[in-house]
Amino acid sequence: MGAFRRFKMGRLKGAPVDAKLLEAVRTANREFRDFVEKFSEPSLTQGQCTEAARRLGRISLRLKQLERLLARRAEGDREANDINQAIVEYQENLKALKGIVETLQSSLLERKSRFEDAHTHLQAARAWATSLRQIT
């Protein structure tokens, strides 16, 4: 998908925290790309919505992991080019992911509305059937 940049893996120079951070950012970027490529259509089936919600849960855990690693990152290591490139890609992927999540939210709200309408119709049909039984 054009919204995502592909990061070319290079040699890592830096502290062990940077190695963990770089690998975590690369993994997150890969997960984001896969998610966007799979769920970028404006209308999703019910199964796709369910799978998207499940995968968003995994992405949320990944974001928490990255938050912890970024918090531990030392100020002096900001010169590490590999990490900076991966973080820039990560930021761009988050922007693309936000658009997909907004589309998914809209699709889920539309489905919820249809389910509520169907539920209302079923309640009306049940009331009609009950009244028909009482008449006969």
C-alpha positions as CSV (number, residue, x, y, z in Angstrom):
1,M,0.0,0.0,0.0
2,G,1.3,3.4,-0.9
3,A,0.6,4.9,2.5
4,F,3.3,2.9,4.1
5,R,7.1,3.3,3.7
6,R,9.2,0.2,3.6
7,F,12.2,0.4,5.9
8,K,15.4,-1.2,4.5
9,M,17.0,-3.1,7.3
10,G,20.6,-2.0,7.9
11,R,23.2,-2.7,10.5
12,L,22.4,-1.4,14.0
13,K,25.0,0.6,15.9
14,G,24.1,1.4,19.5
15,A,23.1,0.2,22.9
16,P,21.1,-3.1,23.6
17,V,18.0,-1.0,24.3
18,D,18.3,0.5,20.8
19,A,18.5,-3.0,19.3
20,K,15.3,-4.0,21.1
21,L,13.7,-0.7,20.1
22,L,14.7,-1.0,16.5
23,E,13.3,-4.6,16.3
24,A,10.1,-3.6,18.1
25,V,9.6,-0.6,15.7
26,R,10.3,-2.8,12.7
27,T,7.8,-5.4,13.9
28,A,5.2,-2.8,14.6
29,N,5.7,-1.3,11.1
30,R,5.3,-4.8,9.6
31,E,2.1,-5.4,11.6
32,F,0.7,-1.9,10.6
33,R,1.4,-2.5,6.9
34,D,-0.2,-5.9,7.0
35,F,-3.3,-4.5,8.8
36,V,-3.7,-1.6,6.4
37,E,-3.2,-3.8,3.3
38,K,-5.9,-6.2,4.6
39,F,-8.5,-3.8,6.0
40,S,-8.2,-0.7,3.8
41,E,-11.5,-1.3,1.9
42,P,-14.3,1.2,2.9
43,S,-16.8,-1.6,3.5
44,L,-15.9,-4.7,5.4
45,T,-17.7,-8.0,6.0
46,Q,-18.7,-8.9,9.5
47,G,-15.9,-11.5,9.6
48,Q,-13.4,-8.9,8.5
49,C,-14.6,-6.5,11.2
50,T,-14.2,-9.2,13.8
51,E,-10.7,-10.0,12.6
52,A,-9.8,-6.3,12.4
53,A,-10.9,-5.8,16.0
54,R,-8.8,-8.8,17.2
55,R,-5.8,-7.6,15.3
56,L,-6.2,-4.0,16.7
57,G,-6.0,-5.6,20.1
58,R,-2.6,-7.0,19.2
59,I,-1.5,-3.7,17.7
60,S,-2.5,-2.0,21.0
61,L,-0.2,-4.3,22.9
62,R,2.6,-3.5,20.5
63,L,2.0,0.2,21.0
64,K,2.3,-0.2,24.7
65,Q,5.6,-2.2,24.3
66,L,7.0,0.6,22.1
67,E,5.9,3.2,24.5
68,R,8.0,1.5,27.3
69,L,11.0,1.1,25.0
70,L,10.8,4.7,23.8
71,A,10.6,5.9,27.4
72,R,13.8,4.0,28.3
73,R,15.7,5.3,25.3
74,A,18.7,7.4,26.3
75,E,18.9,11.0,25.0
76,G,22.5,10.6,23.8
77,D,21.5,7.9,21.3
78,R,19.3,10.0,19.1
79,E,22.0,10.1,16.5
80,A,21.5,6.4,15.6
81,N,20.3,6.7,12.0
82,D,18.7,3.2,11.8
83,I,16.5,4.0,14.8
84,N,15.6,7.5,13.6
85,Q,14.5,6.1,10.2
86,A,12.5,3.3,11.8
87,I,10.8,5.8,14.1
88,V,9.9,8.1,11.2
89,E,8.4,5.2,9.3
90,Y,6.5,4.2,12.5
91,Q,5.1,7.7,12.8
92,E,3.9,7.6,9.1
93,N,2.4,4.2,9.6
94,L,0.5,5.4,12.7
95,K,-1.0,8.1,10.5
96,A,-2.1,5.6,7.9
97,L,-3.4,3.3,10.6
98,K,-5.5,6.1,12.1
99,G,-7.3,6.5,8.8
100,I,-8.0,2.8,8.6
101,V,-9.3,2.8,12.2
102,E,-11.6,5.7,11.4
103,T,-13.0,3.8,8.4
104,L,-13.4,0.6,10.5
105,Q,-15.2,2.6,13.2
106,S,-17.6,3.9,10.7
107,S,-18.2,0.5,9.3
108,L,-18.8,-1.0,12.8
109,L,-21.2,1.8,13.7
110,E,-23.2,1.1,10.5
111,R,-23.3,-2.6,11.4
112,K,-24.5,-1.7,14.9
113,S,-27.3,0.4,13.5
114,R,-28.4,-2.5,11.2
115,F,-28.3,-4.9,14.2
116,E,-30.4,-2.5,16.3
117,D,-32.9,-2.1,13.4
118,A,-33.2,-5.9,13.0
119,H,-33.6,-6.3,16.8
120,T,-36.4,-3.7,16.7
121,H,-38.1,-5.5,13.8
122,L,-37.8,-8.8,15.7
123,Q,-39.4,-7.3,18.8
124,A,-42.3,-6.0,16.7
125,A,-42.7,-9.4,15.0
126,R,-42.8,-11.1,18.4
127,A,-45.4,-8.7,19.7
128,W,-47.5,-9.2,16.5
129,A,-47.2,-13.0,16.9
130,T,-48.2,-12.8,20.5
131,S,-51.2,-10.7,19.8
132,L,-52.2,-13.1,16.9
133,R,-52.0,-16.1,19.3
134,Q,-54.3,-14.2,21.8
135,I,-56.8,-13.5,19.1
136,T,-57.1,-17.0,17.9
